[in-house]
Amino acid sequence: MKLTPVKIGDLALQIPIIQGGMGIGVSLSRLAGNVAKEGGMGIISCAQIGFNDPIFERAPFKANMKAIKEQYQAAKDIAGTGIVGFNIMCATYKYEKYVQRCVEVGADVIISGAGLPIHLPELVANSKTKIAPIVSSEKAAKVLLRTWAKRYQRTADFLVIEGPEAGGHLGFKYDNIHEAIKKMDQEVIKIVAVAKEYGEKFNCQIPIFFAGGVYDRNDIDHYLGLGCAGVQMATRFVVTEECDAPISYKERYLHATKDAVKIIKSPVGMPGRAIENEFTQTITSKQIPIKKCRSCLSHDHCDRKTIPYCITEMLLQSVSDNPDNGLIFAGSNVFKINEMTTVSRLLAELSQ
Ligand SMILES: Cc1cc2nc3c(=O)[nH]c(=O)nc-3n(C[C@H](O)[C@H](O)[C@H](O)COP(=O)(O)O)c2cc1C
């Protein structure tokens, strides 16, 4: 059976699948534009989005501001009327400026996690940009929706729940991940109830998208059965022809075994899920000296004296010629993937 389209305010998402934002340089205009063109929601990662610009090393913020416009326009050129937005992590240095820039270029949506985007409503005020927080617990959903209701008399346009099987940073404690996996379905049901309550208060529907370890149509149907309107998926989109990462990065996905999927510590102060390689082995025993700061994280999230490595440096390495010395984030199901595909084939497989 075909998946049901979802309304997000005045936007109509034809296929209720969001392609999750992937930084640095994994989800840019090509991937996001093609996902949107095929009826899903394409999300460009804002994380050091201008890394390919010649001015980046000298002026990263300026390069990023420039790239937001270029990447959005390029994605929209591919997408036509499809929905394209940005993922901006709350922990980003100058988060507010990034949000404002995305609104200025006309972003359809902004999805924000890695912290609670408490001030997001005031940053998008009087714009058409839809906003969604990423939450991992009922508690976080309640705190955020209560604060937005009180302070801004508004609610979320949609909500992403990110579970403990996701790739990238995880909103769970390092030692609690296995326990959280067992309890996640219960948590989803509770968050669905919170969203329903706020939807009723604001006379709207707050569609929920589940993210983390969603691999096939059975998984999607499972989360629809729990009350979600759709899913957010990232790992499976990496092995599409259109994904913006280099082929060497995609090959690491194709060759990953189950044992090679590891939980690592990140300078952001959250655990992360990644593919084991020389880099992940190195950081188990020593700190990787920080050569240069490209101002990615706000100062309260990054203490250069104590962090085990520089997250920008290691994410940049992973999309360079030498991915084995970099941080390759991936979801728990990456080991199931063994062939390349295209966005259109993948979305057809998941949505028909
Ligand atoms: C390579 C990679 C990079 C990611 N980068 C980000 C990011 O910059 N910001 C963010 O909020 N989530 C990030 N994520 C999380 C995804 O957007 C998504 O929610 C999650 O991976 C979903 O789980 P799945 O990969 O099992 O489908 C990343 C995930 C991957 C695999």
Ligand as a Chemical Component Dictionary entry (heavy atoms), coordinates in Angstrom:
data_LIG
# 
_chem_comp.id                   LIG 
_chem_comp.type                 NON-POLYMER 
_chem_comp.pdbx_formal_charge   0 
_chem_comp.three_letter_code    LIG 
# 
loop_
_chem_comp_atom.comp_id 
_chem_comp_atom.atom_id 
_chem_comp_atom.alt_atom_id 
_chem_comp_atom.type_symbol 
_chem_comp_atom.charge 
_chem_comp_atom.model_Cartn_x 
_chem_comp_atom.model_Cartn_y 
_chem_comp_atom.model_Cartn_z 
_chem_comp_atom.pdbx_ordinal 
LIG C1  C1  C 0 26.666 10.623 8.161  1  
LIG C2  C2  C 0 25.643 11.206 9.091  2  
LIG C3  C3  C 0 25.721 12.537 9.452  3  
LIG C4  C4  C 0 24.742 13.110 10.268 4  
LIG N1  N1  N 0 24.811 14.437 10.552 5  
LIG C5  C5  C 0 23.814 15.027 11.274 6  
LIG C6  C6  C 0 23.815 16.438 11.477 7  
LIG O1  O1  O 0 24.679 17.169 10.990 8  
LIG N2  N2  N 0 22.813 16.947 12.247 9  
LIG C7  C7  C 0 21.812 16.162 12.789 10 
LIG O2  O2  O 0 20.923 16.678 13.481 11 
LIG N3  N3  N 0 21.787 14.835 12.564 12 
LIG C8  C8  C 0 22.751 14.255 11.820 13 
LIG N4  N4  N 0 22.694 12.900 11.569 14 
LIG C9  C9  C 0 21.498 12.134 12.006 15 
LIG C10 C10 C 0 20.503 11.956 10.847 16 
LIG O3  O3  O 0 19.997 13.170 10.386 17 
LIG C11 C11 C 0 19.327 11.009 11.175 18 
LIG O4  O4  O 0 18.431 11.561 12.093 19 
LIG C12 C12 C 0 19.724 9.656  11.694 20 
LIG O5  O5  O 0 20.922 9.227  11.153 21 
LIG C13 C13 C 0 18.619 8.655  11.351 22 
LIG O6  O6  O 0 19.013 7.328  11.561 23 
LIG P1  P1  P 0 19.455 6.365  10.357 24 
LIG O7  O7  O 0 20.735 6.907  9.840  25 
LIG O8  O8  O 0 19.579 5.045  11.022 26 
LIG O9  O9  O 0 18.391 6.409  9.293  27 
LIG C14 C14 C 0 23.681 12.316 10.763 28 
LIG C15 C15 C 0 23.631 10.958 10.428 29 
LIG C16 C16 C 0 24.578 10.401 9.596  30 
LIG C17 C17 C 0 24.459 8.947  9.218  31 
# 
loop_
_chem_comp_bond.comp_id 
_chem_comp_bond.atom_id_1 
_chem_comp_bond.atom_id_2 
_chem_comp_bond.value_order 
_chem_comp_bond.pdbx_ordinal 
LIG C1  C2  SING 1  
LIG C2  C3  SING 2  
LIG C2  C16 DOUB 3  
LIG C3  C4  DOUB 4  
LIG C4  N1  SING 5  
LIG C4  C14 SING 6  
LIG N1  C5  DOUB 7  
LIG C5  C6  SING 8  
LIG C5  C8  SING 9  
LIG C6  O1  DOUB 10 
LIG C6  N2  SING 11 
LIG N2  C7  SING 12 
LIG C7  O2  DOUB 13 
LIG C7  N3  SING 14 
LIG N3  C8  DOUB 15 
LIG C8  N4  SING 16 
LIG N4  C9  SING 17 
LIG N4  C14 SING 18 
LIG C9  C10 SING 19 
LIG C10 O3  SING 20 
LIG C10 C11 SING 21 
LIG C11 O4  SING 22 
LIG C11 C12 SING 23 
LIG C12 O5  SING 24 
LIG C12 C13 SING 25 
LIG C13 O6  SING 26 
LIG O6  P1  SING 27 
LIG P1  O7  DOUB 28 
LIG P1  O8  SING 29 
LIG P1  O9  SING 30 
LIG C14 C15 DOUB 31 
LIG C15 C16 SING 32 
LIG C16 C17 SING 33 
# 
